[in-house]
């Protein structure tokens, strides 16, 4: 219970809550089934199931996109998303709602992943590829991507038909894949970076405070979080084609680790009620959100460029799935009432610094042709340290008209 902005005591809520309509939507999962007090645990469980659904969709439908084709995977995912979206709206109980949300998350992840991989593989629209890639991470841009993609499905179908009729169509060899050490190295580094950048975002939410202790008007801190993510995507759009993927990813992860370490020091400060302390927490939290969002987005873009076409859907799906594993830390911490938050913050800060070192092992994919086969993907290696300008030439044998 909060009195005059400070926590005075904790009281049992036997009669439920008196909801204030200005705190949010009047009809949601909490108010519909009164998920408070003893039933509050269902709320973080729903978040966990939704993230697990996204993880399942990334892995399953990413593999399906590689084996059955992008178009079939897109249409199946889209139809399932519509069906489960309707079922979510008519769910009669929390268990049914949670189950339908799990299925909806899996289908939606398949739609996003298939559009992402297909659009990135379509090199004839190279000037719009990065813009579409960044729109993948914004819910508002999804209808634009969907309409644009459906408009070019016919042309893509012709390209797929020509490629399928070719006698030299690449074939996936699982023994060869198991021995592709360089591909696995790139996938592990980018997956680890995605895991850290998604998981550490929860550590930067401390500046929001307890929203129940303030006047429930407009949550400006959540607006700052969204603006930080939007600014990160704009930064990527303006810098990755000029300074390279690896350099910007290294900078983003470095800022993420530094912001996390500084916040750890501020959390140990004794002047919790001073305005300067609150301002410092806010600034470095926004900085951490900004850099972690940039690192998460760039990790997936990087994966789509270094993974061969024959396994691009599975590779991007695996990196996105590891990002979902990192996102699980937020609802799990809420489920445990933020018990062990400081240790969680320390672990992720240490892993962020380790990710900075691992990024140095990645190649530079700027102005490089997309690899098609496993042999092409094996040639995406980081050049020796003594040959700094090696990244300025194509890594593959295929000539690049832009260089």
Residue pairs with C-beta under 8 A, 6 or more apart in sequence:
1 7
1 8
1 9
1 10
1 11
2 8
2 210
2 212
2 213
5 213
5 214
7 213
12 37
13 36
13 37
14 37
16 34
16 36
16 37
17 34
17 36
17 37
19 26
19 31
20 216
22 216
22 217
23 216
25 31
29 35
29 43
29 46
29 94
29 97
30 36
30 43
33 39
33 42
33 93
33 94
35 42
35 43
35 94
41 335
42 94
42 98
43 334
44 331
44 332
44 334
44 335
45 98
45 331
45 335
46 94
46 97
46 98
46 101
47 330
47 331
47 334
48 328
48 331
48 332
48 335
49 98
49 99
49 101
49 102
49 105
50 101
50 102
50 105
51 105
51 324
51 327
51 328
51 331
52 102
52 105
52 324
52 328
53 101
53 102
53 103
53 104
53 105
53 106
53 109
54 105
54 106
54 108
54 109
54 320
54 324
55 109
55 321
55 324
55 325
56 102
56 105
56 106
56 109
57 77
57 105
57 106
57 107
57 108
57 109
57 110
57 113
58 109
58 110
58 113
58 316
58 317
58 318
58 320
58 321
58 324
59 314
59 317
59 318
59 321
60 106
60 110
61 73
61 76
61 77
61 106
61 109
61 110
61 113
61 114
61 313
61 317
62 110
62 113
62 117
62 313
62 314
62 315
62 316
62 317
62 318
62 320
63 313
63 314
63 317
64 72
64 73
64 76
64 110
64 313
65 73
65 74
65 110
65 113
65 114
65 117
65 313
65 317
66 172
66 310
66 311
66 312
66 313
66 314
69 160
70 114
70 117
70 118
70 121
70 156
70 160
70 313
71 153
71 156
71 157
71 160
73 110
73 114
73 313
74 110
74 111
74 114
74 115
74 118
74 149
76 110
77 107
77 108
77 109
77 110
77 111
77 114
78 107
78 111
80 103
80 106
80 107
80 110
81 104
81 107
81 108
81 110
81 111
83 107
84 100
84 103
84 104
84 107
85 104
87 100
87 103
87 104
88 97
88 100
88 101
88 104
91 97
91 100
109 320
111 146
112 136
112 142
113 313
113 316
113 317
113 320
114 313
115 132
115 136
115 145
115 146
115 149
116 133
116 136
116 300
116 304
116 316
117 304
117 312
117 313
117 316
118 149
118 156
119 125
119 129
119 132
119 133
119 145
119 149
120 129
120 133
120 301
120 304
120 305
120 312
120 370
121 309
121 312
121 370
122 129
122 152
122 156
123 129
123 369
123 370
125 152
130 236
130 237
130 240
130 241
130 301
131 237
132 145
132 148
133 297
133 300
133 301
133 304
134 141
134 233
134 236
134 237
134 297
135 141
135 142
135 144
135 145
136 145
136 300
137 229
137 233
137 293
137 297
138 230
138 233
163 169
170 308
170 309
170 310
170 372
170 373
171 310
172 310
172 311
172 374
173 374
176 374
177 183
177 311
177 374
180 374
180 377
180 378
181 378
182 377
182 378
182 379
182 380
182 381
183 307
183 308
183 311
183 315
183 374
183 377
183 378
183 380
185 361
186 303
186 306
186 307
186 362
186 363
186 377
186 380
187 303
187 307
187 315
187 318
187 319
189 358
189 359
189 361
189 362
190 299
190 302
190 303
190 306
190 319
190 362
191 318
191 319
191 322
192 322
192 351
192 355
192 358
193 249
193 253
193 295
193 299
193 355
193 358
193 359
194 296
194 299
194 300
194 319
194 320
194 322
194 323
194 326
195 322
195 323
195 325
195 326
196 253
196 256
196 295
196 326
196 348
196 351
196 352
196 355
197 252
197 253
197 256
197 292
197 293
197 295
197 296
197 299
197 323
197 326
197 355
198 292
198 296
198 323
198 324
198 325
198 326
198 327
199 325
199 326
199 327
199 328
199 329
199 348
200 256
200 260
200 288
200 292
200 326
200 348
200 349
200 351
200 352
201 288
201 289
201 292
201 293
201 296
201 327
201 330
202 329
202 330
202 333
202 344
203 260
203 263
203 288
203 344
203 345
203 348
203 349
204 259
204 260
204 263
204 285
204 286
204 288
204 289
204 292
205 225
205 285
205 330
206 263
206 267
206 281
206 285
207 221
207 278
207 281
207 282
207 285
207 286
208 219
208 221
208 222
208 225
209 221
211 219
221 282
224 282
224 286
225 286
225 289
228 286
228 289
228 290
228 293
229 289
229 290
229 293
231 290
232 252
232 290
232 291
232 293
232 294
232 297
233 293
233 294
233 297
235 248
235 290
235 294
236 248
236 294
236 297
236 298
236 301
239 248
240 248
240 298
240 301
240 366
241 366
244 364
244 366
244 391
245 298
245 301
245 302
245 305
245 364
245 365
245 366
246 302
246 359
246 362
246 363
246 364
246 365
248 294
248 298
249 295
249 298
249 299
249 302
249 359
249 362
250 356
250 359
250 360
252 291
252 292
252 294
252 295
252 298
253 291
253 295
253 352
253 355
253 356
253 359
254 356
255 287
255 288
255 290
255 291
256 288
256 291
256 292
256 295
256 352
257 349
257 352
257 353
257 355
257 356
259 284
259 285
259 287
259 288
259 291
260 288
260 345
260 348
260 349
260 352
261 349
262 284
263 281
263 284
263 285
263 288
263 345
264 342
264 345
264 346
264 349
266 277
266 280
266 281
266 284
267 342
267 345
269 277
271 277
296 323
299 319
299 323
300 316
300 319
300 320
300 323
302 362
302 365
303 315
303 316
303 319
304 312
304 315
304 316
305 365
305 368
305 370
306 362
306 363
306 365
306 371
306 377
306 380
307 315
307 316
307 371
307 377
308 371
308 372
308 373
308 374
308 376
308 377
309 370
309 371
309 372
309 373
310 372
310 373
310 374
311 374
311 377
329 344
329 348
333 339
333 340
333 341
333 344
360 382
361 382
362 382
363 380
363 381
363 382
363 383
363 391
363 395
364 382
364 391
365 380
366 391
367 394
367 400
367 402
367 403
368 380
368 394
368 395
368 396
368 400
369 394
369 396
369 398
369 400
371 377
371 379
371 380
371 396
376 396
376 398
379 395
379 396
379 397
380 395
380 396
381 395
383 390
383 391
384 390
392 403
393 403
394 400
394 403
